[in-house]
Amino acid sequence: MPSCVLAYSGGLDTSVILSWLQEEGYDVHCVYVDMGQPCEDPEAILQKARNQGAKSARIVDAKEELCRDFAFPVMQWQAKYEGIYLMGTSIARPLIAKKCLQVAREVGADGFA
């Protein structure tokens, strides 16, 4: 059976895609990338993924790397969107992808979502 790593938040969108990937025949490995975002109970998010049938679910801590390699450089560069807004959420996306791809290599996954 093919497998896929899913960047999983526990919200509606990622819960729906988890089910869809399973319906498409994938074993799904859920990854919650912790970047210091507000979250009452990360373990509950992992349990939700497991209850939904995820092959595995894990938290990957990326807080230090986010600050060191993404947030501080963005502030130093004064990187702005539309020349007004400091880059915020968008700088986290490449790091989420990086962490999920590391897990994908580790588990031998065929895909990443």
N, C-alpha and C positions, 0 to 999 in steps of 0.2 A: 504494500500500500504506500503511495507517495505521502510525503509529510511536508508540512509548512510551518514556519514560525510566524506568529501573529503578534504584532505590537498591540497589546491588550490593555485597555483602561478599565474594563468592567462596566462601561457605559452601554447605552443602547446600540450604538453603531458597531462596536467591536463584538458585542454579544451576538448580534445578528450575523455578522460575517463569520464568527466562529461556527455557528450552526450551518451556515451556507457551505463553508469549506468542508465540514464533515459530510454534508449531503453530497458534495462533489467527490467524496471518497478520500479525503485527506485525513491523516493523523495530524492534529494541530497541537503545537507547542506554544503556549501563551507566555509572553514576556511583558512584564510591567516594568518600565524603565523609571526608576525613582530619581527625579531631578530636584527633589525638595519641594515639589508642588504640594498644595494642601491635600491631605488624604486622611480620613478618620481611621481607616483600618485596612492597610494594604493586604494583610493576610486574608481578610474577607473577600477581597477582589480575586485573589488566587483561588480561594475555595469556590467562589462562583464559577470560575473557569473550569475547575475540576468537576463540579456538580453538573456542568453543562457538557461534560465528556471530553475535555481537553486531555490529550495524552500526557502532557506535563504543563506545569505553570510555575513560574519563578519570578522573583524580583531581582533586577540588576541595578545596583547602586551606581549612578552616574553623576552624583552631585559635585564631587571634586573636579572631575573632567569638564563638566559644564562650566563651572566657574573659571577654571584655569585656561581651557582651550577655546571657549566660546564667548562667555559673558564678558570677561575682562577685555579681550581683544576687541569685541564689538564696541564697548564703551571707549576704549582708547582710539578706535578709528572713527568714533561718532557716526557709526553706520546707521543710516536712516532710510525709512521707507517713505516714498513720495516726498523726500526732502524735509519731512517734518517729524515723523514718529521714529523714535529709537527702535531698532529691531528688538523684538521680545520673543514671542512664541516661536516665530519662524526659525530662530537660531537653534532651537532644540530639535527640530526635525532631523537634521543630518546626524545628530548624536543618537537619537532613537534608532535610526536606520543602522548606524554603525554597530550599536549594541545588539540589535536583533540579528544582524548578519553574523556577528561573532557566535551567537547561540546557534544559528542555522548551520554554520560550519561544524560546530561542536557535536550537534545531534545528527548531522548528515542530512539535513532537510533539503527537499527539492525546490522549495519556494519560500517567499517572504511576502507577507501582506501587512 
